[in-house]
Amino acid sequence: MQVLQIKFFENRIYIYRRLRVGRMSTGRYELRLKVEETVEAVARRCKSILHLFPSLRMLPFVISLLPAVNPGHARNITVYHVNEHKFGAIPLNMNTADVIGDLFFDLLEVFIAPLACANQTGPPKPGPNPCANPEAVGADLMVNKLTLEIDERYSGYAACNVGINGSDPFGHPCKSDTYCCFCHVNGSMKEDAPCNATLGYENVYEQFGQWITPGGCKPSPFQPHPRPSDCYAAAAFTKLNEVNHGSWYSSLDLGYCGSPGSACTWRVVSVDKIVQRSCHATVFGAAVQKNGDPGCLLGCGSQATNVSSPCYVDCFYKAALGPESGTVGGAIAGMSLDELQAAWRLPFSPESEGGCPAQPEWSPWFERRPAAPVGATNEPVAHD
């Protein structure tokens, strides 16, 4: 069945056509509502505009009324996030980021995993073990680029994670293979707080500045003998500043416009491109390694092109952050933040320009349909 979907806010109505499997047409029609019209009257009037949708004239159709983001506070943002393909790209109960924020997450937990987790024990520091994070070491990882329409009146950031063995990394109950979010008092992980429906926001530079000392790698009570991977994480932080701080977001089901009865503070405008994390690492890694000492990769022998080998990863960080950045007190150098951003974005470019092939979008985890593509295309996919 095809669906005629209507989204309304105050005196505006937006009418879309989409297939039940999830693809929506790019056509959008806007009507002005009469002040005295009731919702029922709106529905009747919308049924009378089938001439806009010739293909629907002989088919049964459904009209559904969905809320829209408050236009007085609405704006579009581009976000990125990495997850296992089986969960889909729609970031319901997930964390996303702007390009600087996701670049930092990649440097902090994802790209560094082969080096940091080589002994399978994880780093010697408190909190969740990134070596067990499905968004860093999971199977069939994808890096997703989306456009969201949001209500820009942000609330506190929520930590969203995949449930493993019935809990999230902080010990909260969370059904396995689902995403759960928990908010905390003043950003502290020690005390929980109720979450709000608006998009959660965190300034990465301000948040991590509480724990990472500017100026590079130094011993601490939690890390009296920092490893190279610990020093690289500290060095990555030095690339951020008050202006180019990086942003992390949390998009909860409480505000998802596709959820009946939600406050409607965010919706997916389009899934712009999905790329395999392995391809992203290869393209990103190659762009970064051009800035390093060729002798470093030569020393990796047969692993010189293996982005999941500790030797390759070590050379990558030396190229990105400076050859001494993996040592205590070592100088931070390497690439500028602008250069790192350009390298990190490259996989989302067209294939003809060195980008990765686009991957199909799969059904979102919260719909619990069998995991199946809803369309493999290089074009943006429109969403509710």
Secondary structure, DSSP 8 states (H G I E B T S, - for coil): -EEEEEEEETTEEEEEEEETTS-B-S--EEEE--TT--HHHHHHHHHTTGGG-GGGTTS---EEEEE---GGGEEEEEEEEEEEGGG-S--TTEEEE-HHHHHHHIIIIITTHHHHTTTSS--SSSS--GGG-HHHH-SSEEEEEEEEEEES--EE-EEEEEBBTTB-TTS-B--BTSEEEEEEGGG-SSSEE---SS-EEEEHHHHHTTTS-TTS----SS-SS--HHHHHHHHHHTT--SSS--EEEEE-GGGBTTSTT----EEEEEEEEEEEHHHHHHHHHHHHHTTS-HHHHHTTGGGTT-TTSHHHHHHHHHHHH-TTTTSTT----S--HHHHHHHHHGGGS-GGGT-------B--GGG-----BS---SS-EE--
